[in-house]
Amino acid sequence: MFGRFIAFLYGLVCYLTFLVAFLYAIAFVGNISLVPKTIDSGPAAPLTKALIINAVLLSLFAVQHSVMARQWFKRAWKKIVPEPVERSTYVLLASLILLLLFWKWEPMKGIIWDVHNPNGPTILMGLFWIGWGLVLVSTYLIDHFGLFGMKQVYNYLVGKHEEPPPFKTPTLYKMVRHPLYLGFIIAFWATPRMTTGHLFFAIMTTAYILVAIQFEERDLIRFYGDNYRRYREQVSMLFPLRLRKR
């Protein structure tokens, strides 16, 4: 029982670390001055140096986030990390790498666009908040606490057997297959003042999302089979628009 309680505490710490990273990400991307460093704050480094450092930081997150999410890695990883805390450990490492990215990010301050129209900034900031709201709502529609490891450690604590997640398409998932990723894309691009550094961040993260979806859907097809194949044929990937086949 003591081991189960320790696993639960560990999962809770991992979840709280995720919450800190998630909230910081909103302020970081949105240049909200409530945090010590944002995507455009601080002195600008030489462009080449900034590009290299920022590319390495984004690549580090992409590699960790994608490789550790693959089934073949999970099977090997569970030989080292106990299964009840496997998801929590994944969440913890992803959160720590995100915090490292925020800490070491080098701003690039060239201006790509700067919206001065009275309504423009309001609309773009509204989209920014809608994007983050879409991310959060999407996690709750599928299984927020399971996605971030709390469900697994709680079930382990109370001795409840964990069933494989059923295939379901609640609300937003009936319109697009990946509303969570759509929310990130909206949040990363919706800004009244786009700098070179912000543009680089938005391009790289969007490219990563498009690649990550392909790997994720392969795993989903292996797990859910024809259910997911039919779903993929009927519902568009990111935007609620599907061209009819002739």
ABEGO torsion letter per residue (X at the ends): XAAAAAAAAAAAAAAAAAAAAAAAAAAAAAGBAABABBAABEBBBBAAAAAAAAAAAAAAAAAAAAAAABAAAAAAAAAABBAAAAAAAAAAAAAAAAAAAAAABBBBABBABBBABAAAAAAAAAAAAAAAAAAAAAAAAAGAAAAAGAAAAAAAAAGBBBBBBBBBBBGAAAABABAAAAAAAAAAABBABBBAAAAAAAAAAAAAAAAAAAAAAAAAAAAAEAAAAAAAAABBAABBBBBBBX
